Amino acid sequence: MLLVDGDKTTDVFELIELGDAAVTVRSPFLFEIGEELKLRIEQDGDSRDVVARVRAHVANGATELELGQ
C-alpha cells in the first residue's frame, strides 16, 4: 500500500490488516483523524487507487483507515 502524491508514490505504511471497507496500518507519520489520503493498493498483481479517511488511532501505534472509492 502506497501513499500517492501527484505522480509520485511513497511507501510509508506497514499493512497490518486489509478489509473490504477499512485497513489497519502502522506508519512513522501521524495523520490527523478525518484527514483524507490518496492510496494505491497493490495486491496479487492488481492495483487500485482509493481515497482513505483516517478513522482512528488504535493500540500499538496503528491507524485505521476507512476506504472510499
C-alpha positions as a printed Julia matrix, in Angstrom:
69×3 Matrix{Float64}:
   0.0     0.0    0.0
   1.48    3.31  -1.15
   0.75    6.96  -0.43
   0.08    8.8   -3.72
   1.17   12.43  -4.17
   0.61   13.56  -7.76
   2.72   11.29  -9.97
   4.86   10.12  -7.04
   4.19    7.2   -4.68
   5.82    6.66  -1.3
   5.88    3.51   0.82
   5.1     4.8    4.32
   2.74    2.1    5.62
   3.18   -1.3    7.2
  -0.05   -3.13   6.4
  -1.47   -4.92   9.44
  -4.95   -5.85   8.21
  -6.77   -5.35   4.91
 -10.56   -5.45   4.9
 -13.16   -4.56   2.28
 -14.03   -1.17   3.78
 -11.05   -0.42   6.04
  -7.37   -1.14   6.59
  -5.2    -1.06   9.68
  -1.69    0.24   9.12
   1.36    1.39  11.01
   3.36    4.4    9.84
   6.16    6.6   11.16
   3.86    9.54  10.32
   0.93   10.61  12.47
  -2.05   11.55  10.32
  -4.96   13.55  11.77
  -8.35   11.97  12.44
 -10.56   12.86   9.46
  -7.6    13.53   7.15
  -8.02   12.14   3.64
  -5.18   10.33   1.91
  -4.89    9.07  -1.66
  -3.6     5.5   -1.63
  -2.59    2.87  -4.16
  -3.31   -0.68  -3.01
  -1.32   -3.34  -4.85
  -2.43   -6.93  -4.33
  -1.97  -10.11  -6.39
  -0.65   -8.22  -9.42
  -3.54   -5.73  -9.46
  -3.54   -2.15  -8.21
  -6.29    0.32  -7.41
  -6.28    3.92  -6.27
  -8.58    4.87  -3.41
  -9.19    7.8   -1.12
  -8.98    6.8    2.53
 -10.06    8.75   5.6
  -8.22    8.39   8.89
 -10.83    6.87  11.19
  -8.93    6.2   14.43
  -5.61    5.63  16.11
  -5.61    2.24  17.85
  -3.34    0.11  20.03
   0.36   -0.36  19.31
   0.65    2.81  17.21
  -1.65    1.53  14.47
  -4.07    3.66  12.46
  -7.42    2.63  10.97
  -8.18    3.99   7.51
 -11.7     3.91   6.06
 -11.55    3.17   2.34
 -13.63    5.13  -0.16
 -13.86    4.81  -3.92
